[in-house]
């Protein structure tokens, strides 16, 4: 599962090359919200792969706010396609699927509960 936090640059590690059929593919990422069905699509160039061992794993830095700044936090499903194009965001024009999985998108700040520490603990008791 991929974990992304708004306002961060996140490093994600995937195994894309093992199922790729192209020699120098670019990667089309399609994220779909499980709650709202919102779709986010973008291309990550093959040259952006930070891995020293691309045949074993692929590593990318994702600037989360670039793609998800105004999107609903929560669970997303993702599909990653290989392709030769550097700009195509239509999966019908991609070569093939190389990975399917889940992603969790968190807000930049976590929810915090209010706590009340200086509440007076005096009680009125009725005398009989």
Beta strands, then each sheet from edge to edge (+ up, - down):
strand 1: 2-5
strand 2: 9-14
strand 3: 26-33
strand 4: 39-44
strand 5: 58-63
strand 6: 74-83
strand 7: 96-106
sheet 1: 1+ 7+ 6- 3+ 4-
sheet 2: 2+ 5-
end
